[in-house]
């Protein structure tokens, strides 16, 4: 479910300290609930799975088209990424976050982990068009009989690279909303529930 931007900005996330010059593109409630200490479980699902969330044919096709365009137009060259044009958010971290857990990188798409805490995981990617940040937050969401229940939220923050980046973000918006988000978020929820069921049966 899509949420208003205030669902992200109203919370005291540490990402606010290091991404002030990024704009919030999307905020989503993920179909994932669990105990207060289970964010790490979700992060491991994101980073260690067999890419189930990205395996839908339409999603694979859209990503394949994107990588082909990137190769053709030079969007994804090394000098346009985190070690070149953009610079990693790791360079902005306060000392406590820099000294803490970094978290694992995302394998399915080129997102590099920035930091991980008890209730936040942040990963980033950059190319010629945009510097993008994925923020996964673990939010208290009590329910009848489940006073300690927490729920995952995902925010996408972006810093477009000039006019090229602005046009790129407008151009891909329909594909994200109609093709990528519905299938990816649904798959994340199904994979989460399958993992919980498997653990309960063990």
Residue pairs with C-beta under 8 A, 6 or more apart in sequence:
1 28
1 29
2 26
2 27
2 28
2 29
3 27
3 28
3 29
3 153
4 27
5 24
5 27
7 27
7 29
7 153
8 24
8 27
8 135
8 137
8 153
8 155
9 16
9 24
11 137
11 139
13 120
13 135
13 137
14 97
14 115
14 117
14 120
15 120
15 122
15 133
15 135
15 155
15 157
17 92
17 94
18 89
18 92
18 93
18 94
18 97
18 114
19 89
19 133
19 157
21 159
22 131
22 133
22 157
22 158
22 159
23 157
23 158
23 159
24 155
24 156
24 157
25 156
25 157
25 158
25 169
26 154
26 155
26 156
26 176
26 181
27 153
27 154
27 155
27 156
28 153
28 154
28 155
28 181
28 185
29 151
29 152
29 153
30 136
30 151
30 152
30 153
30 154
30 185
30 188
30 189
31 185
31 186
31 188
31 189
31 192
32 42
32 151
32 152
32 188
32 189
32 192
33 141
33 146
33 149
33 150
33 151
33 152
34 41
34 42
34 149
34 150
34 192
34 196
35 148
35 149
35 150
36 138
36 140
36 148
36 150
37 118
38 138
38 150
39 116
39 118
39 119
39 120
39 121
39 136
39 138
39 150
39 152
40 116
41 195
42 121
42 136
42 138
42 152
42 192
43 103
43 104
43 116
43 121
43 136
44 104
45 188
45 191
45 192
45 195
46 53
46 106
46 121
46 136
46 188
47 104
47 105
47 106
47 107
48 104
48 107
49 191
51 107
51 108
52 187
52 190
52 191
53 108
53 184
53 187
53 188
53 191
54 60
54 63
54 108
54 109
54 184
54 187
55 187
56 183
56 184
56 187
58 179
58 183
59 179
59 180
59 183
59 184
62 175
62 179
62 180
63 109
66 172
67 76
69 75
70 76
70 127
73 128
74 80
74 128
75 127
75 128
75 129
76 127
76 128
77 84
77 128
78 84
79 85
80 86
80 126
80 127
80 128
81 125
81 126
81 127
82 88
82 112
82 124
82 125
82 126
85 126
85 128
85 161
86 126
86 131
86 159
88 112
88 114
88 124
89 114
89 122
89 124
89 133
90 98
90 102
90 114
90 115
93 114
93 115
97 115
97 117
98 115
100 115
100 116
100 117
101 115
101 116
101 117
102 113
102 114
102 115
102 116
103 113
103 114
103 115
103 116
103 121
103 122
103 123
104 113
105 111
105 112
105 113
105 123
106 112
106 113
106 123
106 134
109 125
110 125
111 123
111 124
111 125
111 134
112 123
112 124
112 125
113 121
113 122
113 123
114 122
114 123
114 124
114 133
115 121
115 122
116 122
118 138
119 137
119 138
119 139
120 135
120 136
120 137
120 138
121 135
121 136
122 133
122 134
122 135
122 136
123 133
123 134
124 131
124 132
124 133
124 134
125 131
125 132
125 134
126 132
128 161
128 164
129 160
129 161
129 164
129 165
129 168
129 169
130 158
130 159
130 160
130 161
130 165
130 168
130 169
131 158
131 159
131 161
132 156
132 157
132 158
132 159
133 156
133 157
133 158
134 154
134 155
134 156
135 154
135 155
135 156
135 157
136 152
136 153
136 154
137 152
137 153
137 154
137 155
138 150
138 151
138 152
139 150
139 151
139 152
139 153
140 148
140 149
140 150
141 149
141 150
141 151
142 148
142 149
143 149
154 185
158 165
158 169
159 165
160 166
160 168
160 169
